[in-house]
Structure formats: structure tokens, C-alpha cells
């Protein structure tokens, strides 16, 4: 039970503020990094963060094993969705700006 609390606190203090800052587009230039959409990456990180409370809260509340299993499956779905959104953001960023190396060699 101690590890669920630790994981929930760590993710709430690190990933949640970063995701909210990215969604509201209040990120310093240093963290923008590349061509990918900042807001779309923020939504991806928020979906990945949502995995932590969905998995931890039922365990901390002492829910039944069936409920815990269903929440674990839902958390896995959220993590996969977050990864897909991050991949989509990278794909959109790659399409948005042409590669300057190929333009020079042509």
C-alpha cells in the first residue's frame, strides 16, 4: 500500500503540472523541443498520468479484486491512448516542418 501512495504522489507532483502547463501552452521555449505540438503532447502526458490514480485509488480504498482488475485494465487503456496521442503529436510535427537536410541535398 505504501508504494501506491508513493507512486500517486510522485506522478501528481511531476507529470500532472507538466501536462497542465503544456495543455495551456505555458511552457518555456527550452521545453518546447522540436516540431511536435505542445498542446497535443500535454494531452498525451495527461492520459499517461491518469493511469496512476485509476490504478492506485481502488487499491487504496480496499476495493474488491474484480474492481481493481477492471481499473487496472482501464489504466492500461489510458496509457496506450496516451502513447498513441504522443505518437500522433510526433507524426504531426514531422509533417509540419520539412526536413532541411533533404532540401539542401536536392
Secondary structure as UniProt FT lines:
FT   HELIX           2..23
FT   TURN            24..25
FT   HELIX           29..32
FT   HELIX           38..61
FT   HELIX           65..96
FT   HELIX           100..105
//
